[in-house]
Amino acid sequence: VTQFSASSFGNSGIIFNNTGVVDVQAGTLQLSAGGTHTGDFSLAAGATLSIGGTHSFDTSTDVTGAGTLSVFSGMTTFNGQQAAAGTFAISGNSAVNFDGTTTAGSLILSSGTLSGTGSVTFVGASIWFTNGVMSGSGQTIFAAGSTLSISGSFVGLNRTLINEGSVT
């Protein structure tokens, strides 16, 4: 599946299982009913993959590129290693489990939960808003040169956080 258009495309109510390659080159591809993924996802700069429902990404599934992966509802689990230069955005009534080693450009955590057993490293500018939660037995690392801005009156930290960058 390749999305070329700068407009949005969604699949409301239809489960989407990826066993091949999804290439989001522009705009937003919204997968709102869940899915099981053994194939790869590529997100071009400025493009967004927006997911809701229950999604499971296999240990062999790669999410790559400089775009944004936005989880807005449900439970998403990344079982394998991820290396995306873009942004992971976690919001709303969503929980994202990172059970492998993940490196990403930045994090936007707003009213959702980042969890799992894996190690997640962010190398860019990240924002943690009110009601965002980090939990699980894994660790979240903000690498040297990264920034984390904490905004709001309550953020929940029930996970190891390692700061090698700057926190404000």
C-alpha positions as a printed NumPy array, in Angstrom:
array([[  0.   ,   0.   ,   0.   ],
       [  1.414,   3.386,  -0.99 ],
       [ -0.21 ,   6.704,  -0.13 ],
       [  0.954,   9.5  ,  -2.446],
       [ -1.695,  12.142,  -1.74 ],
       [ -1.331,  14.896,   0.825],
       [ -4.931,  14.251,   1.88 ],
       [ -6.069,  11.789,   4.534],
       [ -7.192,   8.222,   3.981],
       [ -8.834,   6.12 ,   6.688],
       [-10.344,   2.71 ,   7.228],
       [-12.945,   3.281,   9.929],
       [-14.205,  -0.017,  11.298],
       [-12.064,  -2.277,   9.092],
       [ -9.168,  -4.252,  10.587],
       [ -5.989,  -3.742,   8.539],
       [ -3.339,  -6.491,   8.637],
       [ -0.03 ,  -5.651,   6.922],
       [  2.077,  -8.532,   5.592],
       [  3.836,  -6.481,   2.893],
       [  5.021,  -2.863,   2.862],
       [  3.003,   0.249,   3.708],
       [  4.657,   3.389,   2.343],
       [  3.083,   6.655,   3.556],
       [  4.686,   9.307,   1.357],
       [  2.357,  12.243,   2.146],
       [ -0.73 ,  13.114,   4.174],
       [ -2.216,  10.875,   6.866],
       [ -3.095,   7.196,   6.699],
       [ -5.474,   6.354,   9.557],
       [ -5.938,   2.741,  10.66 ],
       [ -8.573,   2.976,  13.375],
       [ -9.809,  -0.59 ,  13.87 ],
       [ -6.611,  -2.446,  14.776],
       [ -4.474,  -4.993,  13.007],
       [ -1.628,  -7.48 ,  13.148],
       [  1.495,  -6.493,  11.265],
       [  4.337,  -8.687,  10.025],
       [  5.211,  -6.315,   7.161],
       [  7.068,  -3.003,   7.271],
       [  5.93 ,   0.633,   7.418],
       [  7.808,   3.564,   5.879],
       [  6.831,   7.127,   6.842],
       [  8.191,   9.993,   4.753],
       [  8.971,  13.357,   6.365],
       [  5.697,  15.236,   6.842],
       [  3.577,  12.051,   6.524],
       [  1.604,  10.486,   9.387],
       [  0.462,   6.965,  10.204],
       [ -2.375,   7.399,  12.708],
       [ -3.538,   4.247,  14.505],
       [ -6.277,   3.25 ,  16.929],
       [ -7.736,  -0.002,  18.159],
       [ -5.513,  -2.973,  18.992],
       [ -2.346,  -3.211,  16.895],
       [  0.461,  -5.737,  17.207],
       [  3.753,  -5.234,  15.345],
       [  5.757,  -8.46 ,  14.963],
       [  9.411,  -8.769,  16.001],
       [ 10.385,  -8.61 ,  12.31 ],
       [  8.277,  -5.512,  11.511],
       [ 10.166,  -2.261,  10.946],
       [  8.739,   1.25 ,  11.218],
       [ 11.188,   3.604,   9.511],
       [ 11.392,   7.127,   8.16 ],
       [ 11.148,  10.723,   9.34 ],
       [  7.337,  10.878,   9.529],
       [  5.022,  10.644,  12.547],
       [  3.465,   7.529,  14.033],
       [  0.473,   8.712,  16.063],
       [ -1.4  ,   6.364,  18.418],
       [ -4.696,   7.974,  19.416],
       [ -6.645,   5.118,  21.046],
       [ -6.435,   1.478,  22.025],
       [ -3.41 ,  -0.735,  22.704],
       [ -0.397,  -0.902,  20.389],
       [  2.504,  -3.285,  20.969],
       [  5.862,  -3.138,  19.212],
       [  7.455,  -6.546,  19.791],
       [ 10.663,  -5.888,  17.895],
       [ 13.361,  -3.339,  17.356],
       [ 12.292,  -0.02 ,  15.794],
       [ 14.518,   2.695,  14.327],
       [ 12.476,   5.665,  13.171],
       [ 13.933,   9.146,  12.739],
       [ 10.485,  10.705,  13.144],
       [  8.066,  11.242,  16.005],
       [  6.087,   8.834,  18.148],
       [  2.924,  10.635,  19.331],
       [  0.887,   8.959,  22.07 ],
       [ -2.399,  10.603,  23.059],
       [ -5.957,  10.102,  24.229],
       [ -7.02 ,   6.792,  25.687],
       [ -4.065,   4.865,  24.281],
       [ -1.293,   2.638,  25.565],
       [  1.853,   1.827,  23.616],
       [  4.073,  -1.057,  24.688],
       [  7.649,  -1.096,  23.456],
       [  8.877,  -4.637,  24.099],
       [ 12.018,  -4.368,  21.941],
       [ 14.789,  -1.817,  21.538],
       [ 13.526,   1.369,  19.898],
       [ 15.224,   4.564,  18.769],
       [ 13.147,   7.491,  17.531],
       [ 13.543,  11.171,  16.804],
       [ 11.079,  12.524,  19.333],
       [  8.151,  11.787,  21.628],
       [  4.904,  13.66 ,  22.118],
       [  3.177,  12.084,  25.143],
       [ -0.239,  13.534,  25.963],
       [ -2.845,  11.706,  28.061],
       [ -1.603,   8.317,  26.895],
       [  0.728,   5.669,  28.312],
       [  4.199,   4.636,  27.14 ],
       [  4.954,   1.212,  28.602],
       [  6.639,  -2.117,  27.949],
       [  9.719,  -4.159,  28.735],
       [ 12.017,  -2.62 ,  26.123],
       [ 14.43 ,   0.259,  26.02 ],
       [ 13.196,   3.353,  24.138],
       [ 15.627,   6.129,  23.184],
       [ 14.609,   9.559,  21.885],
       [ 17.268,  11.71 ,  20.23 ],
       [ 15.358,  14.927,  19.411],
       [ 13.02 ,  17.465,  21.017],
       [ 10.26 ,  15.763,  23.019],
       [  7.205,  17.009,  24.94 ],
       [  5.468,  15.323,  27.874],
       [  2.046,  16.849,  28.64 ],
       [ -0.317,  16.615,  31.623],
       [ -1.736,  13.115,  32.214],
       [  0.896,  11.385,  30.111],
       [  2.227,   8.266,  31.844],
       [  5.388,   6.187,  31.481],
       [  5.221,   2.738,  33.065],
       [  6.516,  -0.804,  32.671],
       [  9.752,  -2.588,  33.464],
       [ 11.678,  -1.106,  30.523],
       [ 13.471,   2.215,  30.348],
       [ 13.045,   5.495,  28.512],
       [ 16.236,   7.294,  27.527],
       [ 16.589,  10.877,  26.351],
       [ 19.95 ,  10.78 ,  24.574],
       [ 22.75 ,  13.331,  24.687],
       [ 21.694,  16.394,  22.712],
       [ 17.972,  15.665,  23.123],
       [ 15.491,  17.824,  25.008],
       [ 12.429,  16.942,  27.057],
       [  9.917,  19.621,  27.956],
       [  7.458,  18.671,  30.718],
       [  4.262,  20.701,  30.6  ],
       [  1.371,  20.564,  33.063],
       [  0.595,  19.716,  36.625],
       [  0.652,  15.891,  36.498],
       [  2.8  ,  13.406,  34.625],
       [  3.097,   9.812,  35.834],
       [  6.492,   8.129,  35.962],
       [  6.493,   4.457,  36.923],
       [  9.415,   3.429,  34.732],
       [ 13.161,   4.043,  34.642],
       [ 13.916,   7.349,  32.917],
       [ 17.503,   8.12 ,  31.944],
       [ 18.251,  11.713,  30.968],
       [ 21.474,  12.318,  29.019],
       [ 20.093,  15.505,  27.415],
       [ 18.193,  18.457,  28.84 ],
       [ 14.883,  18.476,  30.771],
       [ 12.814,  21.58 ,  31.44 ]])
